[in-house]
Amino acid sequence: MSLISSIQFSASILDKNHKPANNYSVTIQYFIVDAMQWVVLGKPSTSKDGKVMLTYKIPEKIARTDKTAKNIKTSINSGSLPMFRIVKTNTKTKINYVLSYNTSIISSENNTVIHLDFGNLILLDKKNWIQLKTAKSILIASVISNKTIKEIITPKIDITMLEKKGFVSEKKAKDLEKSLENVTKEKLKTVKSLSLKKVELDGLKNEKRVLENKNLQLATDLSKTKESLKQVSFTNESLQKTINKNNKIIDNLNKENTSNKSKTFELEKIISELKKDKLDLELLLDKKKLEPKIYTPKAISANKLYTNIIKDVKIADSSAVSSGYKLEGFKLNLKTVVEHDEDGIRFQPIDISKANKINGSAISDVLIDLTKEPAKIVKNKLTPNVIGLTETAVRKLLLEYDLKLDPIYQSINSESSNLIIGQSFKQLPEAGDEFDASKIVTVIFAKENKN
């Protein structure tokens, strides 16, 4: 049987009225004994006359992933064929509606092709369906012969011919015909009942085969289990030694656990004391918060104080240009605390709203009188070169030319650019160009890109 190249399946499906079931979709399945389950072999073609055909070719070389071909070839090489059935499966409920398990086997002359015929299958009324013991399987069809049931049970007696020849009277002929019709109906019921019983018997036979295979598998598993138990008995002594060793480890762990509990108790005691100290510190902090704060002005050097005042005055003077007013003189009387250290004189300007918190005898008056210098005379109207300078240096240079700065900062990537953060890299008007009446020079400075 190892020379078998293909298996052909066929069947004819009829509805309950013995008419062809048009395009009735079914599937051929085969049974794997080791796994105790049905597996799909293929979906046959169907026709309008209820014919079902499927050809399964067995490859000479079987791939490792082709489990179906491997299972079937293994079964054939062992001298048998797998069990096959024809079913209609409901994909939603996963119920297999079985049409037949039984097939007639015909081999070709050279024994290379096996033809399995499921025969003529008539679909039963739903009330006559048989629930099989196999999980989610219902038998829904019965196998019939090539002749119809009516042809099998109806006697071929011509009652009209008997009447014409005078064998029976007209009334008697009608009574015989009626009686024959009743007998035919009873026989029809009997045949249908026998057909259902045969279907049920076929299902039981199939289930018996399945159970026998299952029992064989259970016996094999039992034998393996007994062998495993023998091996387990041999390892009991080794396991006992391991258990004793583990018990010693557990005893050591218990001792260590007792020691850890003692340390934990000491730690909890320390934590409790720390919590108490924390509470005391929080109370002390709350008490300090309630105490009135002593106001101490911030100290600043005389040089920085003067520089900041000049800077603010220049900004104010620059802003006043477009307003039509000029800042000619400026007097400032500061209330401050004066101190002297190794770095020189330092002032502590007083916030007037908090002056009442300072001893009046410690407060000094500092008078600053500022006068604007005469404007510098510019010999020409050419814009100086400010490229590469910082904003402070640009402002200082432009001031010498009586020019104003309009700074613009542009973000750059310091890693991919040669520019230095804070350095100017473009100006308008450009160096050497005459500046206009606004005397404003727009300068673009590099700014770090924080994104």
ZALUMMAR-693040 format. One line per 8 residues: number of its first residue (from 1); their letters; for each residue x, y, z of C-alpha. Coordinates in steps of 0.5 Angstrom, whole numbers, always signed. Layout:
NUM	A	X,Y,Z ~ ... .
END
This chain:
1	MSLISSIQ	+0,+0,+0 ~ +6,+5,+0 ~ +5,+6,-7 ~ -1,+9,-6 ~ -1,+16,-10 ~ -8,+19,-8 ~ -15,+18,-5 ~ -21,+20,-8 .
9	FSASILDK	-28,+21,-4 ~ -35,+21,-7 ~ -42,+22,-5 ~ -49,+24,-7 ~ -53,+28,-2 ~ -61,+28,-3 ~ -66,+32,+1 ~ -71,+29,+5 .
17	NHKPANNY	-75,+29,-1 ~ -70,+25,-5 ~ -68,+30,-9 ~ -61,+33,-10 ~ -59,+38,-5 ~ -56,+43,-10 ~ -49,+46,-8 ~ -49,+43,-1 .
25	SVTIQYFI	-43,+45,+2 ~ -39,+39,+6 ~ -32,+38,+9 ~ -28,+31,+9 ~ -25,+30,+16 ~ -20,+24,+18 ~ -19,+21,+25 ~ -12,+22,+29 .
33	VDAMQWVV	-12,+16,+34 ~ -6,+19,+38 ~ -9,+26,+39 ~ -16,+23,+39 ~ -19,+28,+35 ~ -22,+29,+28 ~ -18,+34,+23 ~ -20,+37,+17 .
41	LGKPSTSK	-17,+34,+10 ~ -20,+38,+5 ~ -27,+41,+2 ~ -30,+37,-4 ~ -33,+40,-10 ~ -40,+40,-10 ~ -45,+41,-16 ~ -53,+42,-17 .
49	DGKVMLTY	-54,+35,-18 ~ -52,+33,-11 ~ -45,+30,-13 ~ -39,+31,-8 ~ -32,+30,-10 ~ -25,+31,-7 ~ -18,+28,-9 ~ -13,+28,-4 .
57	KIPEKIAR	-6,+27,-7 ~ +0,+24,-3 ~ +6,+27,-4 ~ +12,+23,-5 ~ +17,+28,+0 ~ +13,+30,+6 ~ +15,+37,+9 ~ +16,+37,+16 .
65	TDKTAKNI	+10,+42,+17 ~ +5,+38,+13 ~ +2,+34,+19 ~ -4,+31,+15 ~ +0,+28,+9 ~ +5,+25,+15 ~ -1,+22,+19 ~ -4,+19,+13 .
73	KTSINSGS	+2,+16,+10 ~ +4,+13,+17 ~ -3,+10,+17 ~ -2,+7,+10 ~ +5,+4,+11 ~ +2,+1,+17 ~ -3,-3,+13 ~ -9,+1,+14 .
81	LPMFRIVK	-13,+7,+12 ~ -15,+13,+17 ~ -22,+13,+19 ~ -26,+18,+15 ~ -33,+22,+15 ~ -37,+27,+11 ~ -39,+33,+16 ~ -42,+40,+15 .
89	TNTKTKIN	-39,+44,+21 ~ -43,+51,+24 ~ -37,+55,+25 ~ -41,+59,+30 ~ -43,+54,+35 ~ -37,+49,+32 ~ -42,+43,+32 ~ -40,+38,+27 .
97	YVLSYNTS	-47,+35,+23 ~ -44,+28,+21 ~ -47,+26,+14 ~ -44,+19,+14 ~ -38,+15,+17 ~ -38,+9,+12 ~ -35,+8,+6 ~ -34,+3,+0 .
105	IISSENNT	-27,+2,-2 ~ -25,+1,-9 ~ -18,+0,-11 ~ -15,+2,-18 ~ -12,-4,-22 ~ -5,-2,-21 ~ -7,-1,-13 ~ -4,+7,-14 .
113	VIHLDFGN	-11,+10,-13 ~ -16,+9,-7 ~ -23,+11,-9 ~ -28,+12,-2 ~ -35,+12,-4 ~ -40,+15,+2 ~ -46,+13,-2 ~ -53,+16,-3 .
121	LILLDKKN	-54,+20,+3 ~ -61,+23,+5 ~ -62,+29,+9 ~ -66,+27,+15 ~ -72,+32,+18 ~ -69,+35,+24 ~ -73,+31,+29 ~ -70,+25,+27 .
129	WIQLKTAK	-63,+28,+28 ~ -59,+23,+33 ~ -54,+26,+38 ~ -48,+22,+38 ~ -43,+21,+44 ~ -38,+25,+41 ~ -37,+32,+43 ~ -41,+37,+39 .
137	SILIASVI	-43,+32,+34 ~ -50,+30,+31 ~ -52,+25,+25 ~ -56,+29,+20 ~ -57,+24,+14 ~ -58,+16,+13 ~ -55,+12,+7 ~ -60,+9,+2 .
145	SNKTIKEI	-59,+4,-4 ~ -59,+7,-11 ~ -67,+5,-11 ~ -72,+10,-8 ~ -75,+7,-2 ~ -82,+8,-5 ~ -79,+3,-11 ~ -77,-2,-6 .
153	ITPKIDIT	-83,-3,-2 ~ -89,-2,-7 ~ -91,-8,-10 ~ -92,-8,-18 ~ -99,-11,-18 ~ -104,-8,-24 ~ -110,-8,-20 ~ -114,-5,-26 .
161	MLEKKGFV	-112,-11,-30 ~ -115,-16,-25 ~ -121,-12,-26 ~ -121,-12,-33 ~ -120,-20,-34 ~ -126,-21,-29 ~ -121,-24,-23 ~ -124,-19,-18 .
169	SEKKAKDL	-131,-14,-18 ~ -130,-6,-19 ~ -132,-5,-11 ~ -127,-11,-9 ~ -121,-8,-14 ~ -122,-1,-10 ~ -122,-4,-3 ~ -116,-8,-5 .
177	EKSLENVT	-113,-2,-8 ~ -114,+2,-2 ~ -112,-4,+3 ~ -105,-4,-1 ~ -104,+3,-1 ~ -105,+3,+7 ~ -100,-3,+7 ~ -95,+1,+3 .
185	KEKLKTVK	-96,+7,+8 ~ -94,+2,+14 ~ -88,-1,+10 ~ -86,+6,+9 ~ -86,+8,+16 ~ -83,+1,+18 ~ -77,+2,+13 ~ -76,+9,+15 .
193	SLSLKKVE	-76,+7,+22 ~ -71,+1,+20 ~ -67,+6,+16 ~ -66,+11,+23 ~ -64,+5,+27 ~ -59,+3,+22 ~ -56,+10,+22 ~ -56,+10,+30 .
201	LDGLKNEK	-53,+3,+29 ~ -48,+6,+25 ~ -46,+12,+29 ~ -46,+7,+35 ~ -41,+2,+32 ~ -37,+8,+30 ~ -37,+11,+37 ~ -35,+4,+39 .
209	RVLENKNL	-29,+4,+35 ~ -27,+11,+38 ~ -28,+8,+45 ~ -23,+2,+43 ~ -18,+6,+40 ~ -18,+11,+46 ~ -18,+5,+51 ~ -12,+2,+47 .
217	QLATDLSK	-9,+9,+48 ~ -11,+9,+56 ~ -7,+2,+56 ~ -1,+5,+53 ~ -1,+11,+58 ~ -2,+7,+64 ~ +4,+3,+62 ~ +8,+9,+61 .
225	TKESLKQV	+5,+11,+68 ~ +7,+5,+71 ~ +14,+5,+68 ~ +15,+12,+71 ~ +13,+10,+78 ~ +18,+5,+78 ~ +23,+10,+76 ~ +20,+15,+82 .
233	SFTNESLQ	+21,+9,+87 ~ +29,+9,+85 ~ +29,+17,+86 ~ +26,+17,+93 ~ +32,+16,+97 ~ +36,+22,+93 ~ +29,+26,+94 ~ +30,+24,+102 .
241	KTINKNNK	+37,+27,+102 ~ +35,+33,+99 ~ +29,+34,+103 ~ +34,+33,+109 ~ +38,+38,+107 ~ +33,+43,+105 ~ +30,+42,+112 ~ +37,+44,+115 .
249	IIDNLNKE	+37,+50,+110 ~ +30,+52,+113 ~ +33,+51,+120 ~ +38,+56,+119 ~ +33,+61,+116 ~ +29,+61,+122 ~ +35,+62,+126 ~ +37,+68,+122 .
257	NTSNKSKT	+29,+70,+121 ~ +29,+71,+129 ~ +36,+75,+129 ~ +33,+79,+124 ~ +26,+80,+128 ~ +31,+83,+134 ~ +34,+88,+129 ~ +28,+90,+126 .
265	FELEKIIS	+25,+92,+133 ~ +32,+96,+135 ~ +31,+99,+128 ~ +23,+101,+130 ~ +25,+104,+136 ~ +31,+108,+133 ~ +25,+110,+128 ~ +20,+112,+133 .
273	ELKKDKLD	+26,+117,+137 ~ +27,+120,+130 ~ +20,+121,+129 ~ +19,+124,+136 ~ +26,+129,+134 ~ +22,+131,+128 ~ +16,+133,+131 ~ +20,+137,+136 .
281	LELLLDKK	+24,+140,+130 ~ +17,+142,+127 ~ +14,+145,+133 ~ +20,+149,+134 ~ +20,+151,+126 ~ +13,+153,+127 ~ +15,+157,+133 ~ +20,+161,+129 .
289	KLEPKIYT	+15,+163,+124 ~ +11,+166,+129 ~ +16,+171,+131 ~ +17,+177,+128 ~ +22,+178,+122 ~ +28,+183,+123 ~ +28,+187,+116 ~ +36,+187,+114 .
297	PKAISANK	+37,+191,+107 ~ +41,+188,+102 ~ +48,+191,+101 ~ +51,+193,+95 ~ +58,+196,+93 ~ +58,+204,+92 ~ +61,+202,+85 ~ +55,+198,+83 .
305	LYTNIIKD	+50,+202,+86 ~ +53,+208,+82 ~ +53,+204,+75 ~ +46,+201,+76 ~ +43,+208,+77 ~ +47,+211,+71 ~ +45,+205,+66 ~ +37,+206,+68 .
313	VKIADSSA	+38,+214,+67 ~ +41,+212,+60 ~ +35,+208,+58 ~ +30,+213,+61 ~ +34,+218,+56 ~ +34,+214,+50 ~ +27,+212,+51 ~ +25,+220,+52 .
321	VSSGYKLE	+28,+221,+45 ~ +22,+220,+41 ~ +18,+223,+46 ~ +20,+230,+44 ~ +23,+231,+51 ~ +31,+231,+54 ~ +34,+229,+60 ~ +39,+235,+62 .
329	GFKLNLKT	+40,+234,+69 ~ +38,+229,+75 ~ +39,+229,+83 ~ +38,+223,+87 ~ +37,+223,+95 ~ +38,+216,+97 ~ +36,+213,+104 ~ +41,+208,+106 .
337	VVEHDEDG	+45,+205,+111 ~ +53,+205,+110 ~ +58,+200,+112 ~ +65,+199,+110 ~ +69,+193,+109 ~ +75,+190,+106 ~ +72,+191,+99 ~ +70,+198,+100 .
345	IRFQPIDI	+64,+202,+102 ~ +57,+198,+101 ~ +50,+201,+101 ~ +44,+198,+104 ~ +38,+202,+100 ~ +32,+202,+105 ~ +25,+200,+103 ~ +21,+206,+105 .
353	SKANKING	+15,+201,+107 ~ +20,+198,+112 ~ +24,+204,+114 ~ +20,+204,+121 ~ +24,+197,+123 ~ +31,+201,+123 ~ +34,+205,+128 ~ +34,+212,+125 .
361	SAISDVLI	+41,+214,+127 ~ +43,+209,+123 ~ +40,+212,+116 ~ +45,+216,+112 ~ +43,+221,+106 ~ +47,+220,+100 ~ +46,+225,+94 ~ +47,+224,+87 .
369	DLTKEPAK	+47,+229,+82 ~ +48,+227,+75 ~ +49,+232,+69 ~ +49,+230,+62 ~ +55,+230,+58 ~ +55,+234,+51 ~ +54,+230,+45 ~ +60,+228,+42 .
377	IVKNKLTP	+61,+231,+35 ~ +61,+225,+30 ~ +66,+227,+24 ~ +62,+223,+19 ~ +56,+219,+18 ~ +59,+212,+17 ~ +56,+206,+21 ~ +62,+203,+25 .
385	NVIGLTET	+63,+195,+24 ~ +60,+191,+30 ~ +60,+184,+28 ~ +63,+179,+33 ~ +62,+184,+39 ~ +57,+182,+45 ~ +51,+187,+46 ~ +55,+191,+52 .
393	AVRKLLLE	+60,+192,+47 ~ +56,+194,+41 ~ +52,+199,+45 ~ +59,+202,+48 ~ +61,+203,+41 ~ +55,+206,+38 ~ +54,+211,+44 ~ +61,+214,+41 .
401	YDLKLDPI	+57,+215,+34 ~ +51,+218,+38 ~ +47,+212,+35 ~ +42,+207,+38 ~ +42,+200,+38 ~ +36,+195,+36 ~ +38,+188,+38 ~ +35,+182,+35 .
409	YQSINSES	+36,+175,+38 ~ +36,+169,+33 ~ +36,+162,+36 ~ +42,+157,+33 ~ +44,+150,+34 ~ +51,+151,+38 ~ +53,+144,+36 ~ +53,+145,+28 .
417	SNLIIGQS	+54,+153,+28 ~ +61,+156,+28 ~ +57,+162,+32 ~ +58,+164,+39 ~ +52,+165,+44 ~ +51,+172,+45 ~ +56,+175,+39 ~ +53,+179,+34 .
425	FKQLPEAG	+53,+176,+27 ~ +49,+181,+22 ~ +48,+189,+22 ~ +44,+194,+18 ~ +46,+199,+16 ~ +52,+195,+14 ~ +59,+197,+16 ~ +62,+203,+12 .
433	DEFDASKI	+54,+205,+10 ~ +52,+212,+12 ~ +46,+212,+17 ~ +40,+215,+17 ~ +36,+220,+21 ~ +33,+215,+26 ~ +41,+213,+28 ~ +38,+206,+29 .
441	VTVIFAKE	+43,+200,+28 ~ +39,+194,+28 ~ +44,+188,+30 ~ +43,+181,+30 ~ +46,+177,+36 ~ +46,+169,+37 ~ +42,+166,+42 ~ +42,+158,+44 .
449	NKN	+36,+154,+42 ~ +33,+151,+48 ~ +29,+146,+44 .
END
